Amino acid sequence: MDCRSNSSSKQPPPLQSYRSRQDSVMALPGREGQELTYGSGAGKAIGVFTSGGDSQGMNSAVRAVVRMGFYLGCKVYYIREGYQGMVDGGDHIQEATWASSSGIMQLGGTVIGSARCSDFRSREGRLKAAENLVKCNITNLVVIGGDGSLTGANLFRIEWSSLLDELLKAERITADHHTNCSHLNIVGMVGSIDNDFCGTDMTIGTDSALHRIIEAVDAIATTASSHQRAFVLEVMGRHCGYLGLVAALATEADWVFIPEWPPEAGWEDTLCNKLAAERALGQRLNIILVAEGAIDRDGKSITADMVKNLITERLKYDTRITVLGHVQRGGKPTAFDRILGARMGAEAVLALMDAAPDTPACVVSLDGNQTVRVPLMECVQRTKAVQNAMDAKNFEEAVRLRGKSFQNNLATYRKLSKLRPPKGLCDSSGKHCVTGKKLAVMNIGAPACGANAAVRSFVRLALTQGYEVLGIHDSFDGLLFGDENPHEVFFDFSEGLTHVVEPDDHKRRRVKSLAWTDVQSWTGRGGSLLGTKKIVASKYGMDKIAAKLKEYDISGLLIVGGFEAYHSALQMAEAREKFDAYCIPIVVIPCTISNNVPGTDFSLGADTALNEIADICDRIKQSATGTKRRLFIVETMGGYCGYLATMSGLAGGADAAYIYEENFNITDLRNDVNHLKDKIINAGVQRGLILRNENANANYSTDFVFNLFSEEGKGTFTCRKNVLGHMQQGGVPSPFDRNYGTKMASKALDYMIGKIEENRNEDGTVFSNNPDSAVLLGMTKRHLSFTPVQELRPDTNFEQRIPKSQWWLKLRPLLRILAKHSETAYVTEGVTCGVDEVEDEDNA
C-alpha cells in the first residue's frame, strides 16, 4: 500500500511575516505556559477521519487539524470514509495540502466521507488498518465521531502493540516500521447532532441542528396560527432528548416528549386539558415536539402519530405531523459549530503533541467556554450509564447523569410551560401576588436578540414564586415619566446637555405589571419589546431615578442590556450612600452584540450577530464564484470591541481581522498584502476575506484598507468592500441566545429572591448596601458567576467602553495560524479534567 501524496501541489511553508504580535498564554496541563511554535512537531504524522453519522462543523474541525498540523511541521493525512478507508487503504489515505482544506468550513456534512464499517470490528480488519497506517508512519489519530467510533479507536490503541507484533511476524511490515511506530496516540472530538455524549456541554453539530429545528418551528407557527392548527413535530434524539428539550425552550412549545423524562401516567388527559385551556385563552396554535426515542413510564414508545391521533380524536383540532428527519443533519454549520470545530481541532493536535506512550486516549470537550481534555473511556462509560438508567426505568438517575445543565433545562421548561401561575401565588393579571413584593425589569442599551427571551423567563418565573413584575418600558424614560406628560430625552454628548422633547401621543411611556400572557411568544422575537435607550442613569439624575424606585416600591431590579446597563448598575451601586432606594438587589444580564461588557465571556445577542455576519460573508464569497482571485474587505460593528471581527473571522476563514485592541501599522498591512499574494499564487487560493472592526483605527479606515489592498494587489487579485451595518443587529434570535437568555434570567431571579429574603427587615422592607447585591451575571470560562459591579470597575476601560481583559484575544493566534501565518506562537487552551467536573458544572 502506498500513501497517496499530493506532491504536485505541495505547499511551501507560510510566509515569515515581520508582524510583531503579543501572544496570549493559556494553561498546558502539567506544563503551564509552555508555548508551541512553528515547526515544533516536525517529523510526526497525523491521520484525521470522521466516522459514524455526519454533523455540521466536522469540516471546520478537519480544516483546523490539517492547518494546525502544518503549523507544527507535521504531515497530515485524510483517512477517507472513516474506518472503512483505514481498512481499505490505498487512495483512501491521502496526504492533505493547504489548498485541499480551503473553502470547506462553511460546508455541511464531512468532505472526507464517513461510513459504517463492520470490517474494523474484527481483528483481521484492525490488522489491515494498522498495516496501512504504519506504512504511512501515522502514529497519531484524530477521531471525529460518536461514542461508538471513539470506543473503537480506544480498542485500536490498546491492541496496537500486539497488532504490530503480529504484522512483523507475518512480514507485512518491516522492523523499522515496528520500532518507529511502536505506540499509537488517540484524541477524539465528538461529532453528533444529538448532544448525547457525556463529558462535553456541546458536541459538534448540535447547535446547527437546533437552528434547523427552530427555523422549521418558526415557519410552521405562522401557518398553524393562520388555520388554528396543532402541529406535532418529530425531532431526532433516539437515546437523548437534548434537541427536543432545548428546542421546546427556544420555541415555547406546549409540550415535549423526551426519553430521559417520560410523562406521568394519565398524560393523555393532562395534555388535552392543557391544549383546550390554551385555546380558551385565545391561543390559535399548538406546537408539540416528540423526540424519536420518546417513551412512557413503562418504556413503551410514544410516536408523533399517537399524539396526533389523540389530539384529533379527543379535541377535534386540525392536527398535522411534520417529521424533520435528516433536515436536522443537513445545511451549513452555524458560526458556533465552525468556531467550536476550529478550537477543538487545534486543541486535538496540541493534545497529540503533548501525549506520551502511556497517555490515555482523551476527548477534547467544551466545558462552559473552556476547552478541556477529558479521559475518553470515562465519557463513554458515563454515556452508557445514562442508557442503562433509562433501560432500568430510573429516569431521575438518567437526568442526573446528563449533568446539571440538562437538569436545569428540564426544570426551567417545566416551570415556563405552565398555563398560568400556580393558584394562590398570583392572579392572572400578575398584579396581586402573595409576597406583596414588586420586582422590575428594564432594557438599557442598543437592542440585541435574546433580550425578550430573558424578560419572558424572568416575568413568568417570578410570578410562579409570588412576585409581581413591573415592566419598565423605554429604559429610564418610562420609569421617570410613566403615564404622565410623556417626554423624549436626548443627550447631546458634544455639548453635555440633556434635551427634553414633547413626543407624539403614541409614544407614551409607562410602567405596568406584566401578566403571564403578556410575554407569550416573546422568546423568538428580536429587538426589545420593552423598548430601550442607550443613555446611562446619571444622565437623567440619580435623585430622580431613586425617587421613582421609591414611588413604585420596587424591591429588586433586573437590567438586561449592554455596556450602558452595566454602567448604570454601577452608578446605582455607588449612589447607595446618598439614596436608600438603590439598596435593593440589582442584577445585570449582559445583552449586546458587541460583547463588550466586563465580567462575562458572552453577552446575549452576540451569537445571533455572529451568525448573521457568517451568513453574509458566505454569500459575499459565493458571489465571486467564477471570478478568480478576489478579496473581500468587510466592516463589522462592535464599537471599540473586536469580538465580532475576530470571531466571525474564525467562523468565516478570514485571512486577517483588524481590531482596536491589537495595534497594527502600515508595515503590518503591507505584509498581509504580500501574504495574500503568496497564498493566491502558490497555494491555489482563489478568494480572500479580511474583517475590520468599525473603530479599529481612526487613520487606517475601511476605505484606506480597501484602497491599499486594491492598489498593491493589482495583477494578483481584485477587491470589493462591504459595510454590514445594522444587519448585524437584526434577525430572529439564535437557539443559543434564546436558551441562554431564558436560563440566565432564571438564575438571576433565584439570586435576586435570595438577596431579598436575606435582607428583609421586620417591617417587610428590603435594604442591602452590600456589594454582592448589585451584580452582573456572566459566564467566565467554566462557570456562571455573579460578580459585584463595583469589583468590575478596575477592569473597565470606560473611554472605549470595553473590558481591559478579554478572553477571546487568546484566540487571535489561532485565527492567524489557520490563515497560514507562522509568526506567532500558540499555547494550548485546554485543561485536563474528569467527566464529573464537566457534568457537575451548570454552564447554561
N, C-alpha and C positions, 0 to 999 in steps of 0.2 A: 504494500500500500504506500502511495506517495502522498505527502501533504500538499494540497493544491496551493501554490503560491502565485500571487498576482505580481510576478516580477516585472511585468511590463509597465505596471503602474505603481511601482514602489515610490513611497513618499520621502522626500528629503526631510531632515529634521526641521522643526519650527524655526522661524526667524529669531535670531538673537536680538531682541529689542533693546534700545537704550533706555527704555522707560524705567523709572525707579518708582516702585510702589511699596507702601507699608503693608507688610503681610501680617495677617492675624494668626494667632497661635491657639489651637484647640488641644484638648487633653488626649494624649495617646495612652491607651491602657498600659500601665506599668512603666511607661517612659514618657511622662508628661512633658510636653513642649518640644518633642523631637520633630524636626522638620524633614519632610520628604521632598527632595529636589529633583530637577530634571535629570533623567538618566540613571537614577539610583537603583532601578530594578533591572538593569541591563543583564541579558543572558537568560532571563526567565521567560517561560511561555505560558500563556493563559488561554484556556478554552472557555467560551461562553455559549450557553444554549438555553432555549426556552422549552418547557415541557408541560404536558397536560393542557388544560384549557387556556386559550389565549385571553389576554386582557389588555385594555388600553394603557399605555405607559410603558409596556415592555420594550418598545423600540428606543425610548429615551434611556432606559437602563442599559440596553445593549450598546448604544452610542457612547454612554459615559464610561462603560467598561473598556471599550476599544480605545477611546481617546485618553483616558487616564493611564491605561496600559502603555500607550505610545509615549506619553509624557515621562513615564518612569523608565522607558527604554526597553520594555518587554515586547515580545512578539505576541500577537493576539490572533486567535483563530475562531472563526464562526464554526460551530457544530450545528449544521442544518438538520431540521426535522427532529430535534430533540435526541432522546436516547436511541431512536432508530438510526439516525445519522451517525451516532457514535459507534454503533454496532456494524453498520454497513461500511463506514469509512469512505475511501475514495474521494469523489467530488464533494461529499457531504462535510468534509473537514477542510476548510478553506481559510487561508491567511487573509486577515482583514486589512484594508487600506483606509486611509483617511477619507478618500472620496466615497468608498462604499458605505461609510457611516454618515454621509451628508444627506440632508433632506429626508430623514426618516422619523425624527422625533415627533412630528405632527401627525404621523400616520397611525391608525388604529391597528389592532392585531399584532402580529410579530412578523417582520420581514424575513427572518431566518427560519421560519416554519416551526411547527410543533406537531407531534404525532404521538399516539399511544403506542407503546412498544412492549409486546409480550416476550420478545427475544431476550430483553435485558433482565427479565425475571429469572432466567436460567443461568447457571454458572457458565455454560458454554458461551452464552451471549455476552456475559460480562468479560470473559476471556478475550473475545473478539474486540470488545470496546477498549479494554486495557491495551491490547496489542496496537490498535490504531492510534491511541493517544501517545504511547511510548515512542512510536516511530516518528512522531512529531515533537518529541520531548516535552509534551504537555503534562505538567505535574501540578497545575493549579486550575481548578474548575470553579466557574461561577454558574450556579444553577438558578434559573428563574422559573418558578412553578409553584405548585401547591404542596400539601404535606406529603402526598404520595411520591412526588418527584424528589423532594428533599430527603425523604426516608430512603429511597433507592440510592441517592448519592452518598448518604452516610454508610450504607451497607457496602457500597463500592469502595469507599475509603478504608473501611475496616478490613476488607478482603484483599486490598491492593498488594500487600507483600506476598501473600500466598499465590495470587494470580500471576505476579511476575516470576515467582519461583517456578510455577508450572509452565509458563511460556518459555523460560530459559531452558528448562529441562527438555521441552519439545523442540528446542532450537527455532522458535518462532521470533525470538528477539536475541540480541547479542548481549554479551557480558557487560559491555559498556552501557548499553541501554539499561540493564538491570541495576547497575551501580549509579548511574546518573539520575535515574528516575525512581529512586528507592522509596519515596513516600509521596502521597497524594494529599494536597490541601483542598478543602471544600469550603466555600462560602455560599450561602443561599440568600435569595431575595424572594419574597412571596408575591407571586403574581396571581391574583384571584379576585374576581369582582365580588365574591360573596363576603369577603372580610371574615372568613371562617377560621383563621389561623390564630391561635393564642400566642401571645408574645409580641404583638405589634398592635398599635392603635388603628393603623390603616394599611391595607395591602394595596399593591399597585393595581389600579383599575377600578377600585371601589368608588372613588369619587366620580369617575366618568360614568359608571353605571347608574349612580344616583342621579346624575344630570339627565340621562336618558329617561329614567323613570319619571322624574319630576316634570320634564318637558312634556311627556305624554299625559300626565295627570292634569297639568295646567291647560293643555289643549283640550282634553276631554271635558274639563269642567265647564267650558263655555257652551259646548253643545248640550251637555247634561242639564245645565241651568235653563237653556232655551226651551227644552221639552219636559222639564221636571222629571228627569230620569235618575235612576240609580245605576251606577257603574261598578262592576266587580272586576278589579284588575289583578291578574296573576303575575307575580314577580318572581325572579329567581331566588334561590335560597333553599336547597334541598335539605341541608343539615344546619343552616344558620339563618336566623331571621333578621340579621342586621339591615339588609337592604329594605325589607318591608317596614321595619320599625322606624328607621330614620326617615324613610320616605313618608311615612304616616305623620311623623312630627313636622316635617317640612311642608306638607300639603294640607294639614288639618283634616286628615282623613277621619271618617266617622268611626271606622273600626279597622283593626288589623289582626290577622291570624298569623302567628309565627310558631315554629316548632318548639322553641325553648319555653314558651308560656302559653299553653293551651287555655282556651276559655273554660270557665267553670261549667258544671253540669247545668242544663237549662239555658244555655247561651242563646238558643234559638229564640226563646221568648224575650230575653233581655235585648237582643239585637233589634228585633221587630218593634218592641216598645220604644226603644230609643229613636229609631228612624221615624216612627209615627209622631213622636213628640216633637222632633225637629221640624217635620213638615207643618205641624200645627203652629209652630212659632214663625212660620213664613219661609223656612229654608227650601229652596227649589231643587236641590240636587243632593245626592248622597254618594260618597266615594268609600268603597271598601277594598282594602288591599289584602291579598292572600298570598303568602309565601308558598312556593310549590311543595315544600315539605311540611306544611301546616298539619297539625293533628289535634285530636281532642284529648281529654284527660285519660282516656282508655287506650290511647295510642292509635286510634282509627283516623284515617286520612280525612281532612276537610278540603274539599276542592272548590274551585270557583263555580262550577256547575251546581254544586249543592247549595251554595249561598244564594246564587241567582234564583234557583227554583224555590227556595224558602221565601225570599222576598216577593217573588211573583205570585206565589200561591196564597200567602197569608195577607200581604198588604196590597196586592194587585197593582204594584208600581211597574211602570215600564222599565225593565232592567236589562242591561246589556253586559256582555263579558268582553274584556279585552285581555288577551294573553300576550304580554310583551315579548316573551321568549328571547331569542338571540339579538333582538334590537338592543338589549341592555349591554351586550358584549361588543357591539359594533360602534362605528363612528370614531371620530378623532379623540385623543385624550384631552382632558381638561388641563389647565395650567397647573393645578395641584399635582396631578399624576405625572406631568412632564418634569416638574421640579423634584418630586419625590423620586422618580426613576433616576434622575441625574445625581441626586445626593446619595441615594443608595448604591448606584452603580459605582460611583467614585469611591465610596467607603468600602465596598466589597473588594475592590482591587487593593486598597490600602490594608485591609484585613489579611489578604493573602500574602502581601509583602511582609507583614508582621508575624505570620504564622511560623511555628517551629514544627518539626516532625511529629511531636506529640500533642500539638494543639487540636482540641476537639473541633469538629465542624460547628460553625456558627451561622446564625441568620442575622442579616442586617435588618433592623426593625426601626420603627418610629415610636417614640415614647413622648407624647406631647409634641414639642418642637425639637426634640433631641434625637439624633441618630444614635442608636445603641446596637451593640453586638450581644446577642442572646444565644446560649447553647442550643443547638438545633434540636437535639432529642428531648430536651426539657419542653420545648414548644410543642413538638409532635405529641409527646405523652399527655400534655395538658389538653391539646385539641381532641385527642381520643377520649380523654376523661369526660369531656362535655357530652360526647355522643353516648358514652356508657351511662351517664346520669340520665339522659333522655330515654334511653332504652329501658332503664330501671324505673321510669316514671318519677324520678326525683327531680322535678323541674326547678325547684328552688335552688338546688345544688348546681344545675346546669346554668342557670342565670348567674350564680355567684362565680362559677368558673369562667364565664365570659369576661369577667372583670368589672370594675366599678363604673367605667364609662357606659357599658352596656346596661348595667343595673340602673344607672341614673337616667339613661334614655327611656327605659321602660317605665320607671316611676313617674318621670315628667309627662310622658304621653298619657298615662292613665289619669293623671290629675287634669291635664288640659282638655282631654276628650270628653269630659263630663258635660252634661246638658246644661247645667246651671250650678251655682254654688250650693254646697250642702245646706239642707234646711236647718234653720236655727242659727246660721252664721251670718248670712247676708240675704237681703231680699233681692228680687230680680233686677231692681233698679241700681243696686250697688250702693245706695245711699244710707241704708240702715243696717249697720253691721254690729255684731255682738261686742267687739272690743271697744267701740266708740272712738277708735283712733283713725286718723287720716294720714295716708301716705300720698305723696305726689310724684309725678313723673313728667319730665320735660326733655326736649331735644335742644341742644345748643351746638351750633357749627353748621357746616355745609351738609346737605342731605347725603346719605350713604345707605346702600342696601343693607338690610338686616336690622335697621332701627325699629321698624314696625313689628318684626318678629319679637324683639326684646320687649317692646311695650305690651304687646298682647300677652306674652307669657307672664310678665310682672303683674298685670291687672288681674288676670284670671287666677293665678296662684295666690295673690293677696286676698282676693275675695273668698277663696276656699279656706283661708285662715282667719276670716272675720275682720279684715281691714278694708275700709273704704279707700278708694284710689281716686285722687283728683288728677285729671289730665290737664296740664298747663299748655295751652296752645300758643304757638309762635314765641317760644322761649320767654324771656323776661317781659316782652311786650304784653303777652297775655296775663302774666302774673301781676304786673303793675296796673294795667288799665282795665282788665276784666271786661265786664259788660257796661262799664261806664262810657263816657265820651271817648271813643277809641282813637288811638293815635298810631302813627307810623314813626318809628325812631330811626334816624340815620346818624352815624358818627362820621364826621369828616376828619380823617386821620391826618390830612395835611395841615388843618388849622387847629386840630384838637378841640373841636366844638361839637356839641350834640344838637341836632336839628329835630324838632317835633313837627310832623306834618299831619294835617287832618286828612284821613283817607275816606274812600267811599264807604257807604253803609255796609256793603257786602264784605268788607274787610274787618268785621268786628272781632275783637279779641275776647277770650273768655277762659274761665277756669271752671270745669264742671266734673261731676262724678262720672266715672266710666263704668257702665254696666257690662255684664258678661257678654251680651250680644253686640255691644258697641265695637268690640275689637274682633268680631267674626271676619275671617278671611283676610286678616292683616298680614299674615306670615309671608305670603307670596307677592306682596306688593312693594315696589321700590319707592325711593324717596322718603319723605317724612310726612305721615298722615296727621301728626300732631302739629306740624309746622315748625320751622326752626329759623334761627337768626345767628349770624356769625359775629355777635357782639358779646364781650365778656361782662361779668356782673358789675365791675367797678364803673363802667361807662354809664350805667343807669343810676348809680348811687347806692352804696351798701346800706345806708339807712332806710332808703325807700323799699328795697327788697326785703330787709329784715321786718319792716312794718307789715308788709303783705304776708309774709310767712306766719307772723303772729295772728294776723286777721283771719287767715284761713285755718288756723290751728293745725298746722302741718307737723307731724311727729317724725317723719322720715322722708328723705328726698332722693329719688333716683334720677341721675342725669345721664342721658345717652347722647354721646356726641364726640367731637374731635378735640383738637388742642384747646379750643375755647371752653369746652366743657370741663376739662381738667383744670385750666387756669381759673375758671370761675369757682370751682370747688375749692381750689387753693386759697383764693381770695376770701371765700366764706369762712374757711377754717382759720385763717389769720385774723379775721374780724371778730372772732368769738369773744375776745376780751371786752369789746365795746357793745356787742349785740347778742343777747341771750338767744335770740331766735335762730341763730346758726348753731346752737349747741344741741343739735339733733343728729341722728345718723345720716350721713350723706355718702352715697355710693356713686361712683362714675363707671360706666361701661364705655370703653373706647369704641368709637364708631366713626371712621373716616377712611376714605380710600387712600389717603396719603400715608397712613400707618406711621404717623409722626408723634405719637403720644408716648411719653416715658412710662415705664412700669409695665410694659406689655410687649410681647413679641408680635402679636397680631391684633389688629383692630377690625371690628365689623365693617364690612363693605370693601375691604382690600381684596378679598378673594374674588368677588364679583368683578371688580375693576380689572384685576389681572386676567380673568377670562375674557373680558371684553377686548383688552389690548392684544392678547394672544390670538383671538379670532380675527381681529382686524389685520394684524401682522401676517397671519396665514393668507388672508385674501389679498393683501398687498403683494406678497411674494408670488402668489399664484398668478397675479395679473401680468407678471413678467414671463410666464411660461411661453416659450418660443422666442423670447427676446434674450439673447445671450448677454451675459456679463453686465448685470445691473445691480447697483447698490441703492438701498432704501434707507433714508435717514428719517427717523420717527421721533417726534417730540411727545413726551408724556407729561401728565400733571404730577402733583406731589409737593408743590411749593419748593422748599429747600431740601426736602427729604427725597433721597434717591431710591427708596424702596421699590416703587413701581418700575422704574427704569431698569434696576438691577434684576429683579425677579422676573419681569417679563422678558428681559434679555436671556435669562436661563431657560425660560419656557419657550422662547422663540428661536433659540440657537443663534443669538446675536454675536457679531464679531467684536463689538465693544459697546459699553454703556457709560456715558459721561454724566457724572453726578457732582453735586456741590461738595459732598463730604470727602471726595478724593480729588486732590488738586491735579490738574493737567495743564500742559502748556503747548506751545506751537510745535515743539520737538516731539511730544507725545502724539499729536495729531499727524504729523508728518510720518512718524514711524508706523502708525496704524494704516496710513495710505499705502506705504510700501509693503506692509504685512499683507494687506488685502490683495495687492497686485501679485505677490508671491503665491498666495493661495489660488488665485484665479489662473495664473499662468502655469504653475507647477502641480497644483493639487486637483485641478479639474473642477473647481467650484465655480458655479455659474451665477449665483446670486448672493449678495451680502446684505446684512441688516445692522444698522447702528441705531441705538436708542440714546436719547438725550433728555435728561430731566429739565423741565422748563426754566429752572433757576440755577442750572449747573455752573454757569459762568456768565457774568454780565457782558464780557467782551467777546467770548467765543460763543456767540449766539447760534441758534439753529441755522439761520441764514449764512452765517460765517462758515460753519462746518460744511454745509451743503456746497457753498461756493469753492471752498478749499478742495474738497474731495472731487468736485466736478472738474476743476482745473488740473489738479495733479493726477487725476485718473484718466485723463484724455488718452484715447488709443487703447486703453485696457478695459475700462468699464464706464458706463453712464450712470447718472444719479437722478433720483427722484426724492422729493421731500414731502412729508406728511405731518401735520399738526393735528393730533387726535381730539383735543379739546374736551368738551363736556360729554362726548360719547362714553367716556370712561366712568362717568357718574350715573349713567342711565342703565336701562335694562331691568330685568327681574332678578331678585336675589338668588345667588347660587345656593345649592343644598348646604354647603358648608356654612354660609352666612345665616341661613335660616335656622339651622340646628344650633350653631354657636350662639346666636342671639337668644334663642329660646332657653338654652341651658345656662348661659351667663346670667340672664335675668332671674332664673330660678335660684341660683347661688347667691345673687345679690339680695334677693328678698329674704332668704334664710338668714343671711348675715345681718341684714337691717333689723329684722324682727328680734334676733338675738340681742342686738345692742339696745333696742327699745326696752325689752324686758329687763335687761341688765341695769339700765339707767332710769327706770321708772321711779318717780318719787311717790310718797304716800298719798299725795293729792291726785295722783294719776298723771301728772305732767312728766315730760321726758326732758332730762338735762344731761348732756355729756359734752365736756370740752376736752376729752382725751384725744390724742392724735389718731388713735385707731378707730374713731367713729366718723372720720372723714377720709374715705379711702378710694383707691382706684382698683378695680378688679381686672387682673390681666393674667395672661399666660406667659410664664418665663421658663424656657427650656422644658422641663418635665412637670411643671406644677402650675395649677391655677392658684393665685395668691391675691390677698387683699393688702395693698401697700398704702400706708398713710400718705396722703398727697403732700404733706409738709416734708416728708422724707425724700420725695422726688424732686424737690426744688433744686438741690445741688447738682442733679443730673440733667437739668433742663437748660437748653440754650433758648432763652426767651426771644432773642432778637430774630433768629432764624426759625423759631418755633419747631425745634427738633430736639430729641434726646441727645445728650453728649456721648452716650454709648449705644450702639445699635448692633444687634446680633447678626443681622444679615450681611454686614460688611465682611464677615468672615467667609462668606460665600463668593466674594469678589474674585479671589484667585481661581476658584473653580470655573467661574464664567470665562476667564481668560484662557485657562488651560483647555477647556472644551472648544475654544475658538483657535487653538493651535499656537498660543503664545507660550513661551518657555521661560520667561524672565522672572517668574515669581515662584517662590516656594509655597508648598501646600502642606498643611498639617491636618491630620485626621480629626474629624469632629466627633467620631464615635466613642462611646464609653461602654465598658463591659458591665452587664448586669444580668440577673436571673429573671426568669419568666414571671416570678411572683412580684418582683419590683415593678415590672411593666403593668401587670394586670391590677395591682393594688392602687395605681395612680388614677385619679379622676381627671382626665385631660379634656373633658367636654368634647 
